[in-house]
């Protein structure tokens, strides 16, 4: 209930005092909220029972003790009975004669937020007119008089019912308006279809979830509203819902590149338990799916690292022993044929060492270096790296579509992945040569796609099934089988998707889709406390911050930093994890937070991702080395604007 000022309360009370009827409002706790002067005068109530806060039970007890309800027997039982009725309040209209002979009508209506309002009308003159009419009208039969009195009473009750109906209608209209407003504000499509799969209710959010779909869906069939692709995914679940089976599922809408989650709930009639329709809740969970994929890939990498680290260590030792034995064997007079075998063995051992390095690179964690990237410039550099490696009969064409502004990417990882795909395409075309085409384009403002196609023979059926598996190769002894799997791993780590297939009119197609993230607005300039014990690094980071418009104060240790945190206007702390002295950066930041310092606190480090000191830091960490763009992106993501 809103809080009113004393002036507003006084004006409300004055207005209620002007009406002829008595009026009282009690809340759900049976406490008087307001009563007008006529309420006190009609029942001759003492002041303390007519003031806000008076208890309903106390008022009933006062009236019963005074005989206002006639002979009620045990007063406490009577009061308890009236309180129970009030707690289960229902709309009513009654007429009763008071102890003083006056006849009143009592008309009560519940309130949506609990409690009720009651209007009391003195109808004594009306009752006296009815009695006088009965006494003096000899021509009217008793039956007609009875009908007249009954009709008058019914009309009064009907007027009360109409009032209650209008109030209920108003409340329902307000409730429907609030419900529709709430539905429109939800970041999801909320709807209902009937047994013919036609929409009987829908908010206007379907086009936000599935781009290009209509917003006004009433009376449309589900297939027409959703489109062929989405309906093909959802239709079978509609059948289950109409059979009484609720469901929650996800599917990828290829046309828009969106990941959609749908919940279907049968609408069951309370009367006959028949299913009359299906409620639909659908939402775009693309960003959530991207984050899930990145997290799942990180966990897979960690598991792979745990499984391979011990084996790789032992295998490395074995290779070292083998090379030592081969070296001793080569020093003996064993003949030319045996020497060739020694050399072949050493070559195999060296190849095993290269394989170990690749296993380490795919199973170990790597930091993502996210920063605003000019796609045109990134692909220009890629072309300069790739073209010298291509045979004379292979051409590389690069096409950029609708990507004018910068995007937030790990440029190094993307370039490495694309270079790997280009080299794979070159090998796939063998000596015949051909054209490799790289197209960069946005997909529905959700993804940025890098699509590599070639004019070779395409993927073999076995390659389509296993090309992304580690160690699968079609190059025989020349391939490690880690190229595509590493690209897949890097793409998943970034929350993206990697798909391979054979195109129409061309050979193999590899589609790398990454989340389309535009640079966030830089944080407002502020006073930054930079804590770094190495002079050259501190100077470099200071210049980066100043170029962004920030003011910088510096410290080389936690002791120096403590003397500076009390400066007025401090807006950000950026500290290295490892500092001179016994206290680390995270320990300092935790102490400052515990002391009540309320400014953003961030860390930077050159420690590897798996180092316990980094994993347990407790604050966002920027890995070194970093560029000014990476620092700006890190700050915009971690610091409230």
C-alpha positions as a printed NumPy array, in Angstrom:
array([[  0.   ,   0.   ,   0.   ],
       [  1.491,   3.393,  -0.945],
       [  2.557,   5.751,   1.808],
       [  0.623,   9.023,   1.878],
       [  1.73 ,  12.345,   3.3  ],
       [ -0.179,  13.777,   6.268],
       [ -1.674,  16.437,   3.977],
       [ -2.937,  13.81 ,   1.526],
       [ -4.385,  11.746,   4.384],
       [ -6.202,  14.797,   5.759],
       [ -7.672,  15.613,   2.343],
       [ -8.803,  11.998,   1.898],
       [-10.474,  11.999,   5.318],
       [-12.24 ,  15.29 ,   4.567],
       [-13.544,  13.934,   1.291],
       [-14.924,  10.766,   2.908],
       [-16.625,  12.842,   5.584],
       [-18.688,  14.567,   2.889],
       [-20.497,  11.433,   1.699],
       [-23.814,  10.517,   3.306],
       [-23.142,   6.875,   4.001],
       [-20.878,   5.511,   6.696],
       [-17.729,   3.855,   5.39 ],
       [-14.955,   1.733,   6.888],
       [-11.885,   0.002,   5.415],
       [-10.15 ,  -2.829,   7.293],
       [ -6.923,  -4.463,   6.101],
       [ -6.132,  -8.191,   5.924],
       [ -4.981,  -8.129,   9.551],
       [ -8.441,  -6.877,  10.658],
       [ -7.103,  -3.435,  11.507],
       [ -9.035,  -0.249,  10.673],
       [ -7.28 ,   1.672,   7.895],
       [ -9.785,   4.522,   7.643],
       [-13.348,   5.329,   8.704],
       [-15.318,   8.482,   8.016],
       [-17.16 ,  10.611,  10.572],
       [-20.525,   9.039,   9.657],
       [-19.086,   5.615,  10.607],
       [-18.347,   6.832,  14.115],
       [-21.647,   8.726,  14.426],
       [-23.862,   5.9  ,  13.097],
       [-22.531,   3.373,  15.618],
       [-21.757,   5.913,  18.347],
       [-18.213,   4.605,  18.62 ],
       [-15.678,   5.989,  21.095],
       [-12.749,   7.839,  19.513],
       [-10.221,   5.023,  19.975],
       [-12.386,   2.632,  17.919],
       [-12.815,   5.134,  15.067],
       [ -9.113,   5.862,  14.62 ],
       [ -6.779,   4.024,  12.173],
       [ -5.287,   0.991,  13.879],
       [ -8.425,   0.051,  15.85 ],
       [ -9.014,  -3.7  ,  15.974],
       [-12.048,  -5.241,  14.313],
       [-12.581,  -7.721,  17.151],
       [-12.543,  -4.948,  19.772],
       [-15.129,  -2.963,  17.796],
       [-17.447,  -5.989,  17.45 ],
       [-17.093,  -6.722,  21.179],
       [-18.001,  -3.107,  22.026],
       [-21.152,  -3.201,  19.839],
       [-22.202,  -6.637,  21.131],
       [-21.811,  -5.605,  24.778],
       [-23.951,  -2.552,  24.06 ],
       [-26.685,  -4.792,  22.57 ],
       [-26.363,  -3.539,  19.017],
       [-26.718,  -7.121,  17.704],
       [-29.5  ,  -8.046,  20.124],
       [-29.255, -11.144,  22.303],
       [-26.101, -12.951,  21.146],
       [-25.537, -15.302,  24.08 ],
       [-21.842, -15.764,  24.824],
       [-20.193, -12.551,  23.628],
       [-16.69 , -14.024,  23.169],
       [-18.062, -16.834,  21.011],
       [-19.998, -14.267,  18.981],
       [-16.88 , -12.122,  18.506],
       [-14.82 , -15.178,  17.466],
       [-17.485, -16.143,  14.935],
       [-17.507, -12.644,  13.386],
       [-13.705, -12.569,  13.208],
       [-13.654, -15.946,  11.416],
       [-16.195, -14.633,   8.895],
       [-14.07 , -11.542,   8.34 ],
       [-10.926, -13.582,   7.721],
       [-12.792, -15.556,   5.026],
       [-14.386, -12.412,   3.678],
       [-16.808, -12.621,   0.758],
       [-18.905,  -9.883,  -0.932],
       [-22.289,  -9.487,   0.775],
       [-25.366,  -7.303,   1.198],
       [-27.538,  -7.565,   4.334],
       [-30.139,  -5.459,   6.129],
       [-30.43 ,  -5.5  ,   9.926],
       [-32.289,  -3.644,  12.633],
       [-30.118,  -2.174,  15.358],
       [-30.938,  -1.993,  19.06 ],
       [-32.016,   1.649,  18.676],
       [-34.631,   0.668,  16.09 ],
       [-32.768,   2.064,  13.116],
       [-32.509,  -0.169,  10.028],
       [-29.251,  -0.187,   8.11 ],
       [-27.997,  -1.904,   4.954],
       [-24.492,  -3.327,   5.073],
       [-22.669,  -3.676,   1.717],
       [-19.143,  -5.181,   1.756],
       [-16.553,  -5.738,  -0.969],
       [-13.084,  -7.339,  -0.7  ],
       [-10.   ,  -5.439,  -1.898],
       [ -7.391,  -6.939,  -4.29 ],
       [ -4.54 ,  -6.336,  -1.857],
       [ -6.435,  -7.879,   1.074],
       [ -8.965,  -6.496,   3.517],
       [-12.339,  -5.035,   2.597],
       [-14.398,  -1.855,   2.315],
       [-17.889,  -1.673,   3.827],
       [-20.603,   0.947,   3.201],
       [-23.414,   1.366,   5.773],
       [-26.657,   3.126,   4.748],
       [-29.468,   4.141,   7.073],
       [-32.604,   2.873,   5.25 ],
       [-35.   ,   3.509,   8.175],
       [-37.1  ,   6.072,   6.179],
       [-37.49 ,   3.614,   3.32 ],
       [-38.632,   0.872,   5.707],
       [-41.103,   3.249,   7.373],
       [-42.606,   4.14 ,   3.983],
       [-43.044,   0.452,   3.238],
       [-44.769,  -0.084,   6.601],
       [-47.021,   2.938,   6.062],
       [-47.924,   1.668,   2.61 ],
       [-48.931,  -1.699,   4.076],
       [-51.038,  -0.096,   6.826],
       [-52.963,   2.353,   4.617],
       [-53.375,   0.582,   1.322],
       [-56.464,  -1.555,   1.821],
       [-56.809,  -2.054,  -1.938],
       [-53.459,  -3.799,  -2.218],
       [-53.374,  -7.38 ,  -1.27 ],
       [-50.832,  -8.649,   1.185],
       [-49.245, -10.581,  -1.678],
       [-48.713,  -7.47 ,  -3.814],
       [-47.333,  -5.583,  -0.827],
       [-44.98 ,  -8.456,  -0.131],
       [-43.815,  -8.438,  -3.727],
       [-43.294,  -4.68 ,  -3.535],
       [-41.176,  -4.955,  -0.416],
       [-39.281,  -7.918,  -1.861],
       [-38.689,  -6.013,  -5.101],
       [-37.363,  -2.988,  -3.243],
       [-35.014,  -5.166,  -1.229],
       [-33.951,  -7.039,  -4.36 ],
       [-33.291,  -3.783,  -6.186],
       [-31.048,  -2.627,  -3.397],
       [-29.197,  -5.94 ,  -3.427],
       [-29.001,  -5.792,  -7.225],
       [-27.527,  -2.307,  -7.09 ],
       [-24.942,  -3.592,  -4.646],
       [-24.18 ,  -6.558,  -6.909],
       [-23.824,  -4.274,  -9.921],
       [-21.407,  -2.113,  -7.993],
       [-19.39 ,  -5.176,  -7.045],
       [-19.5  ,  -6.393, -10.659],
       [-18.239,  -3.093, -12.004],
       [-15.439,  -3.048,  -9.445],
       [-14.505,  -6.627, -10.322],
       [-14.539,  -5.732, -14.009],
       [-12.273,  -2.768, -13.358],
       [ -9.874,  -4.914, -11.338],
       [ -9.825,  -7.611, -14.035],
       [ -9.131,  -4.987, -16.704],
       [ -6.255,  -3.592, -14.67 ],
       [ -4.969,  -7.114, -14.005],
       [ -5.113,  -8.002, -17.718],
       [ -3.329,  -4.763, -18.588],
       [ -0.596,  -5.476, -16.043],
       [ -0.285,  -9.074, -17.26 ],
       [  0.056,  -8.005, -20.902],
       [  2.573,  -5.289, -19.992],
       [  4.587,  -7.831, -18.01 ],
       [  4.461, -10.302, -20.912],
       [  5.652,  -7.633, -23.347],
       [  8.552,  -6.714, -21.051],
       [  9.788, -10.314, -20.786],
       [ 12.833, -11.11 , -22.993],
       [ 11.007, -14.166, -24.303],
       [  8.129, -15.176, -26.542],
       [  5.066, -16.092, -24.448],
       [  2.018, -17.516, -26.202],
       [ -0.8  , -20.078, -26.255],
       [ -2.172, -22.163, -29.118],
       [ -5.477, -24.029, -29.234],
       [ -6.114, -27.594, -30.373],
       [ -5.947, -26.468, -34.01 ],
       [ -2.468, -25.016, -33.31 ],
       [ -3.737, -21.477, -33.81 ],
       [ -2.554, -18.684, -31.539],
       [ -5.117, -17.44 , -29.015],
       [ -2.619, -15.316, -27.082],
       [  0.876, -13.999, -27.787],
       [  3.12 , -11.165, -26.791],
       [  4.97 ,  -9.379, -29.571],
       [  8.411, -10.898, -28.968],
       [  8.604, -13.767, -31.486],
       [ 10.526, -11.581, -33.942],
       [ 13.101, -10.847, -31.234],
       [ 13.675, -14.552, -30.609],
       [ 13.545, -15.698, -34.259],
       [ 14.44 , -12.745, -36.527],
       [ 12.121, -12.164, -39.434],
       [  9.013, -13.769, -37.915],
       [  5.755, -11.759, -37.508],
       [  4.78 , -10.06 , -34.243],
       [  0.959, -10.145, -34.562],
       [  0.188, -13.86 , -34.242],
       [ -3.466, -14.055, -33.153],
       [ -5.347, -16.719, -35.152],
       [ -2.214, -17.653, -37.143],
       [ -1.341, -21.339, -37.427],
       [  1.887, -22.257, -35.653],
       [  3.555, -23.342, -38.895],
       [  2.776, -19.985, -40.496],
       [  3.992, -18.006, -37.48 ],
       [  7.179, -19.98 , -36.824],
       [  8.285, -20.711, -40.375],
       [  9.162, -24.079, -41.86 ],
       [ 12.544, -24.509, -40.18 ],
       [ 11.491, -23.663, -36.612],
       [  8.177, -25.517, -36.941],
       [ 10.071, -28.582, -38.145],
       [ 11.94 , -28.607, -34.819],
       [  9.001, -27.688, -32.566],
       [  6.111, -29.521, -34.292],
       [  6.874, -33.005, -32.88 ],
       [  6.929, -31.575, -29.355],
       [  3.53 , -29.932, -29.954],
       [  2.158, -33.431, -30.544],
       [  3.635, -34.608, -27.235],
       [  2.207, -31.583, -25.397],
       [ -1.301, -32.265, -26.736],
       [ -0.826, -35.825, -25.47 ],
       [ -0.186, -34.398, -21.986],
       [  3.634, -34.438, -21.965],
       [  5.357, -31.115, -21.135],
       [  8.841, -30.579, -22.533],
       [ 11.833, -28.256, -22.499],
       [ 14.298, -28.479, -25.394],
       [ 16.75 , -26.48 , -27.498],
       [ 17.472, -26.294, -31.203],
       [ 19.702, -24.282, -33.521],
       [ 17.894, -22.071, -36.024],
       [ 20.342, -22.255, -38.916],
       [ 18.804, -19.384, -40.885],
       [ 19.451, -16.86 , -38.111],
       [ 22.277, -18.674, -36.332],
       [ 20.33 , -18.454, -33.053],
       [ 20.134, -21.099, -30.345],
       [ 16.503, -21.273, -29.165],
       [ 15.146, -22.814, -25.945],
       [ 11.447, -23.765, -25.92 ],
       [  9.201, -24.85 , -23.033],
       [  5.759, -26.336, -23.824],
       [  3.108, -26.87 , -21.139],
       [ -0.314, -28.449, -21.769],
       [ -3.322, -26.247, -20.856],
       [ -5.584, -28.62 , -18.905],
       [ -9.235, -27.688, -18.231],
       [-10.078, -27.827, -14.513],
       [-13.629, -29.042, -15.2  ],
       [-13.08 , -32.135, -17.328],
       [ -9.253, -32.405, -17.295],
       [ -9.188, -32.146, -21.079],
       [ -6.211, -30.533, -22.84 ],
       [ -7.549, -27.406, -24.551],
       [ -4.274, -25.902, -25.745],
       [ -0.533, -25.523, -25.163],
       [  1.369, -22.691, -23.488],
       [  4.641, -21.708, -25.198],
       [  7.703, -20.035, -23.716],
       [ 10.664, -19.572, -26.06 ],
       [ 13.814, -17.502, -25.703],
       [ 17.098, -16.777, -27.434],
       [ 19.883, -18.521, -25.473],
       [ 22.627, -18.017, -28.046],
       [ 24.975, -16.199, -25.664],
       [ 24.297, -18.751, -22.929],
       [ 25.024, -21.594, -25.383],
       [ 28.248, -19.889, -26.437],
       [ 29.33 , -19.602, -22.804],
       [ 28.34 , -23.235, -22.134],
       [ 30.353, -24.409, -25.125],
       [ 33.396, -22.417, -24.027],
       [ 33.118, -23.744, -20.468],
       [ 32.638, -27.342, -21.646],
       [ 35.657, -27.054, -23.931],
       [ 37.735, -25.638, -21.074],
       [ 36.76 , -28.591, -18.88 ],
       [ 37.58 , -31.031, -21.677],
       [ 40.962, -29.387, -22.097],
       [ 41.645, -29.602, -18.372],
       [ 40.659, -33.271, -18.35 ],
       [ 42.807, -33.936, -21.413],
       [ 45.722, -32.171, -19.737],
       [ 45.334, -34.345, -16.626],
       [ 45.129, -37.527, -18.684],
       [ 48.048, -36.74 , -20.993],
       [ 50.48 , -34.92 , -18.724],
       [ 51.658, -38.069, -16.925],
       [ 51.789, -40.151, -20.097],
       [ 53.612, -37.408, -22.003],
       [ 56.179, -37.091, -19.217],
       [ 56.906, -40.841, -19.214],
       [ 56.892, -40.964, -23.007],
       [ 59.37 , -38.084, -23.156],
       [ 61.679, -39.973, -20.792],
       [ 61.405, -43.094, -22.95 ],
       [ 62.269, -41.094, -26.075],
       [ 65.29 , -39.663, -24.292],
       [ 66.455, -43.172, -23.333],
       [ 65.907, -44.438, -26.883],
       [ 67.924, -41.585, -28.384],
       [ 70.733, -42.219, -25.9  ],
       [ 70.836, -45.898, -26.782],
       [ 70.75 , -45.134, -30.509],
       [ 73.616, -42.68 , -30.08 ],
       [ 75.725, -45.372, -28.41 ],
       [ 74.715, -47.872, -31.073],
       [ 75.711, -45.465, -33.852],
       [ 79.218, -45.172, -32.362],
       [ 79.784, -48.898, -32.821],
       [ 81.042, -50.605, -35.98 ],
       [ 77.693, -52.032, -37.019],
       [ 77.775, -51.551, -40.758],
       [ 76.008, -49.212, -43.154],
       [ 72.69 , -51.046, -43.139],
       [ 72.472, -50.889, -39.349],
       [ 73.471, -47.223, -39.388],
       [ 70.509, -46.507, -41.684],
       [ 68.237, -48.197, -39.168],
       [ 69.709, -46.052, -36.375],
       [ 69.061, -42.883, -38.398],
       [ 65.483, -43.993, -39.167],
       [ 64.926, -44.667, -35.48 ],
       [ 66.254, -41.227, -34.518],
       [ 63.954, -39.615, -37.103],
       [ 60.99 , -41.462, -35.611],
       [ 62.023, -40.335, -32.124],
       [ 62.273, -36.711, -33.257],
       [ 58.819, -37.031, -34.811],
       [ 57.572, -38.317, -31.474],
       [ 59.02 , -35.211, -29.811],
       [ 57.143, -32.954, -32.243],
       [ 53.961, -34.91 , -31.516],
       [ 54.47 , -34.354, -27.767],
       [ 54.731, -30.61 , -28.359],
       [ 51.463, -30.641, -30.272],
       [ 49.739, -32.688, -27.577],
       [ 50.888, -30.137, -25.007],
       [ 49.537, -27.279, -27.111],
       [ 46.104, -28.85 , -27.53 ],
       [ 45.649, -30.089, -23.959],
       [ 47.178, -27.172, -22.061],
       [ 45.185, -24.058, -21.279],
       [ 45.909, -20.87 , -23.194],
       [ 44.832, -17.342, -22.448],
       [ 42.354, -15.584, -24.708],
       [ 43.664, -12.207, -25.883],
       [ 40.46 , -10.347, -26.694],
       [ 40.674,  -6.87 , -28.192],
       [ 38.997,  -4.734, -30.871],
       [ 40.173,  -6.015, -34.267],
       [ 39.894,  -4.463, -37.719],
       [ 38.844,  -7.493, -39.773],
       [ 40.178,  -6.024, -43.021],
       [ 43.626,  -5.438, -41.533],
       [ 43.667,  -8.838, -39.801],
       [ 42.9  , -10.668, -43.049],
       [ 45.432,  -8.53 , -44.963],
       [ 48.141,  -9.736, -42.573],
       [ 46.818, -13.308, -42.9  ],
       [ 47.102, -13.097, -46.687],
       [ 50.707, -11.925, -46.426],
       [ 51.459, -14.959, -44.227],
       [ 49.548, -17.51 , -46.291],
       [ 50.358, -16.635, -49.923],
       [ 54.104, -17.39 , -49.771],
       [ 53.294, -20.939, -48.61 ],
       [ 50.91 , -21.651, -51.501],
       [ 52.005, -23.476, -54.675],
       [ 52.01 , -21.473, -57.903],
       [ 48.85 , -23.215, -59.099],
       [ 46.793, -22.318, -55.981],
       [ 45.088, -18.93 , -55.651],
       [ 43.788, -17.385, -52.405],
       [ 40.794, -15.042, -52.68 ],
       [ 39.619, -13.097, -49.612],
       [ 36.204, -11.4  , -49.517],
       [ 34.865,  -9.234, -46.658],
       [ 31.137,  -8.483, -46.495],
       [ 29.39 ,  -5.909, -44.259],
       [ 32.146,  -5.828, -41.641],
       [ 33.109,  -2.166, -41.477],
       [ 33.635,  -1.581, -37.758],
       [ 36.006,  -3.365, -35.368],
       [ 34.989,  -6.58 , -33.566],
       [ 36.264,  -8.05 , -30.306],
       [ 38.281, -11.183, -31.167],
       [ 41.438, -13.065, -30.282],
       [ 43.136, -12.043, -33.526],
       [ 46.123, -14.365, -33.048],
       [ 43.953, -17.444, -32.504],
       [ 41.719, -16.572, -35.472],
       [ 44.703, -16.048, -37.778],
       [ 46.308, -19.305, -36.635],
       [ 43.074, -21.198, -37.22 ],
       [ 42.453, -19.713, -40.679],
       [ 46.046, -20.297, -41.721],
       [ 45.659, -23.94 , -40.684],
       [ 42.469, -24.234, -42.761],
       [ 44.14 , -22.66 , -45.808],
       [ 47.105, -25.045, -45.592],
       [ 44.728, -28.026, -45.215],
       [ 42.815, -26.885, -48.305],
       [ 46.095, -26.634, -50.239],
       [ 46.984, -30.226, -49.354],
       [ 43.463, -31.407, -50.271],
       [ 43.798, -30.094, -53.852],
       [ 47.05 , -32.046, -54.413],
       [ 48.885, -31.237, -57.64 ],
       [ 45.773, -30.143, -59.526],
       [ 45.76 , -26.732, -57.888],
       [ 42.709, -24.499, -57.761],
       [ 41.183, -21.658, -55.787],
       [ 40.815, -21.216, -52.03 ],
       [ 38.181, -18.658, -51.025],
       [ 37.915, -17.049, -47.605],
       [ 34.704, -15.094, -46.922],
       [ 34.175, -13.052, -43.736],
       [ 30.623, -11.887, -43.021],
       [ 28.146, -11.268, -40.168],
       [ 25.29 , -13.688, -39.483],
       [ 22.197, -11.91 , -38.092],
       [ 24.255,  -9.734, -35.732],
       [ 24.899, -12.936, -33.736],
       [ 27.982, -14.464, -35.35 ],
       [ 30.903, -13.413, -37.479],
       [ 31.585, -16.245, -39.928],
       [ 34.895, -17.067, -41.595],
       [ 34.106, -19.556, -44.366],
       [ 36.957, -21.315, -46.192],
       [ 36.092, -23.189, -49.404],
       [ 38.273, -24.857, -52.026],
       [ 37.837, -26.355, -55.486],
       [ 39.287, -29.715, -54.477],
       [ 37.492, -33.067, -54.237],
       [ 35.903, -32.302, -50.856],
       [ 35.801, -34.319, -47.653],
       [ 35.588, -38.091, -47.857],
       [ 32.664, -39.621, -45.896],
       [ 35.032, -40.857, -43.193],
       [ 36.604, -37.397, -42.884],
       [ 33.183, -35.764, -42.463],
       [ 32.61 , -38.023, -39.453],
       [ 36.047, -37.809, -37.829],
       [ 37.996, -34.815, -39.185],
       [ 37.563, -32.901, -35.916],
       [ 38.774, -35.816, -33.797],
       [ 42.334, -35.519, -32.454],
       [ 44.918, -37.638, -34.336],
       [ 42.598, -38.383, -37.294],
       [ 44.453, -37.735, -40.565],
       [ 44.134, -38.587, -44.244],
       [ 47.796, -37.71 , -44.914],
       [ 49.213, -41.034, -43.846],
       [ 52.494, -40.789, -41.977],
       [ 52.914, -37.085, -42.847],
       [ 50.003, -35.828, -40.775],
       [ 49.638, -35.523, -37.015],
       [ 45.834, -35.339, -37.066],
       [ 45.865, -32.334, -34.722],
       [ 45.369, -29.471, -37.2  ],
       [ 41.569, -29.344, -37.494],
       [ 41.081, -30.503, -33.914],
       [ 43.194, -27.559, -32.707],
       [ 41.112, -25.128, -34.785],
       [ 37.965, -26.736, -33.359],
       [ 39.376, -26.407, -29.842],
       [ 40.265, -22.724, -30.273],
       [ 36.86 , -21.956, -31.775],
       [ 34.994, -23.686, -28.938],
       [ 37.137, -21.896, -26.362],
       [ 35.883, -18.608, -27.82 ],
       [ 32.248, -19.782, -27.613],
       [ 31.988, -20.383, -31.351],
       [ 31.039, -23.145, -33.767],
       [ 33.098, -25.053, -36.356],
       [ 31.315, -27.002, -39.081],
       [ 32.65 , -28.969, -42.034],
       [ 30.721, -30.126, -45.098],
       [ 30.963, -30.419, -48.867],
       [ 29.537, -27.513, -50.817],
       [ 27.527, -27.458, -53.994],
       [ 29.764, -26.724, -56.962],
       [ 32.912, -26.603, -54.842],
       [ 34.959, -28.913, -52.689],
       [ 35.335, -28.804, -48.916],
       [ 33.73 , -26.075, -46.811],
       [ 34.815, -25.172, -43.283],
       [ 32.68 , -22.624, -41.431],
       [ 34.184, -20.97 , -38.357],
       [ 31.586, -18.913, -36.484],
       [ 32.573, -16.734, -33.535],
       [ 30.343, -14.582, -31.301],
       [ 29.879, -11.18 , -32.941],
       [ 30.891,  -8.796, -30.182],
       [ 31.331,  -5.123, -30.866],
       [ 33.673,  -3.095, -28.645],
       [ 31.989,  -1.778, -25.541],
       [ 32.13 ,   1.906, -24.72 ],
       [ 35.394,   2.761, -22.921],
       [ 35.069,   3.446, -19.218],
       [ 34.971,   7.076, -18.16 ],
       [ 38.383,   8.585, -17.324],
       [ 39.294,   8.149, -13.679],
       [ 42.192,   8.2  , -11.227],
       [ 43.978,   4.816, -11.433],
       [ 46.338,   3.373,  -8.824],
       [ 48.855,   1.21 , -10.763],
       [ 50.833,  -1.26 ,  -8.618],
       [ 53.769,  -2.926, -10.44 ],
       [ 57.307,  -3.593,  -9.176],
       [ 59.056,  -3.771, -12.574],
       [ 59.857,  -0.289, -13.873],
       [ 59.665,  -1.051, -17.607],
       [ 56.263,  -2.789, -17.306],
       [ 54.873,  -0.066, -15.04 ],
       [ 55.951,   2.609, -17.521],
       [ 54.349,   0.751, -20.443],
       [ 51.012,   0.201, -18.674],
       [ 51.015,   3.797, -17.414],
       [ 51.313,   5.113, -20.973],
       [ 48.45 ,   2.846, -22.092],
       [ 46.192,   4.176, -19.326],
       [ 47.113,   7.81 , -20.   ],
       [ 46.353,   7.331, -23.716],
       [ 42.829,   6.268, -22.662],
       [ 42.364,   9.53 , -20.758],
       [ 43.028,   8.233, -17.228],
       [ 45.198,   9.852, -14.563],
       [ 47.716,   7.471, -13.   ],
       [ 49.439,   7.261,  -9.633],
       [ 51.991,   4.499,  -9.124],
       [ 53.291,   2.164,  -6.442],
       [ 55.91 ,  -0.58 ,  -6.523],
       [ 54.773,  -2.449,  -3.405],
       [ 51.735,  -3.   ,  -1.223],
       [ 53.254,  -0.727,   1.435],
       [ 53.442,   2.195,  -0.999],
       [ 49.946,   1.397,  -2.271],
       [ 48.406,   1.597,   1.22 ],
       [ 49.658,   5.179,   1.528],
       [ 47.875,   6.143,  -1.707],
       [ 44.456,   4.476,  -1.446],
       [ 43.105,   7.273,   0.766],
       [ 43.481,   9.877,  -2.004],
       [ 40.231,  11.597,  -2.937],
       [ 38.762,  10.556,  -6.273],
       [ 40.458,   7.173,  -6.564],
       [ 38.432,   5.279,  -9.185],
       [ 40.335,   2.066, -10.01 ],
       [ 43.159,  -0.173,  -8.754],
       [ 45.206,  -2.293, -11.18 ],
       [ 47.843,  -4.466,  -9.492],
       [ 50.256,  -7.196, -10.466],
       [ 49.769, -10.473,  -8.57 ],
       [ 53.425, -10.902,  -7.609],
       [ 55.022,  -7.849,  -5.924],
       [ 58.114,  -7.054,  -3.898],
       [ 57.755,  -7.858,  -0.223],
       [ 55.813, -10.502,   1.634],
       [ 52.308,  -9.456,   0.522],
       [ 50.816, -10.239,  -2.896],
       [ 48.469,  -8.123,  -4.969],
       [ 45.382, -10.28 ,  -4.225],
       [ 46.094, -10.13 ,  -0.489],
       [ 46.247,  -6.337,  -0.645],
       [ 43.001,  -6.068,  -2.613],
       [ 41.167,  -8.434,  -0.249],
       [ 42.305,  -6.355,   2.752],
       [ 41.188,  -3.1  ,   1.104],
       [ 37.781,  -4.581,   0.244],
       [ 37.376,  -5.815,   3.833],
       [ 38.196,  -2.31 ,   5.082],
       [ 35.305,  -0.916,   3.014],
       [ 37.146,   0.554,  -0.003],
       [ 34.502,   0.58 ,  -2.737],
       [ 36.367,   0.954,  -6.042],
       [ 36.895,  -1.582,  -8.864],
       [ 39.979,  -3.749,  -8.198],
       [ 41.673,  -5.752, -10.97 ],
       [ 44.83 ,  -7.834, -11.39 ],
       [ 47.4  ,  -8.537, -14.107],
       [ 50.   , -11.297, -14.247],
       [ 52.454, -13.284, -16.339],
       [ 51.752, -16.446, -14.32 ],
       [ 50.369, -19.369, -16.395],
       [ 46.616, -20.063, -16.151],
       [ 47.075, -23.19 , -14.035],
       [ 49.276, -21.537, -11.419],
       [ 47.481, -21.75 ,  -8.023],
       [ 48.411, -18.154,  -7.205],
       [ 46.485, -17.031, -10.268],
       [ 43.598, -19.487,  -9.986],
       [ 42.926, -18.46 ,  -6.361],
       [ 43.36 , -14.704,  -6.891],
       [ 39.66 , -13.889,  -6.395],
       [ 39.651, -10.923,  -8.815],
       [ 39.501, -10.564, -12.589],
       [ 42.954, -11.16 , -14.103],
       [ 44.457,  -9.758, -17.323],
       [ 47.284, -11.998, -18.642],
       [ 50.59 , -10.423, -19.664],
       [ 51.772,  -9.405, -22.138],
       [ 48.846,  -7.324, -23.398],
       [ 48.253,  -4.558, -25.879],
       [ 46.485,  -1.259, -25.25 ],
       [ 43.435,  -2.67 , -27.052],
       [ 43.372,  -5.751, -24.809],
       [ 43.683,  -3.549, -21.719],
       [ 40.846,  -1.275, -22.883],
       [ 38.625,  -4.288, -23.632],
       [ 39.437,  -5.85 , -20.246],
       [ 38.571,  -2.627, -18.386],
       [ 35.323,  -2.073, -20.315],
       [ 34.204,  -5.642, -19.489],
       [ 35.173,  -5.601, -15.809],
       [ 34.581,  -1.995, -14.657],
       [ 31.061,  -0.511, -14.389],
       [ 30.722,   2.609, -16.527]])
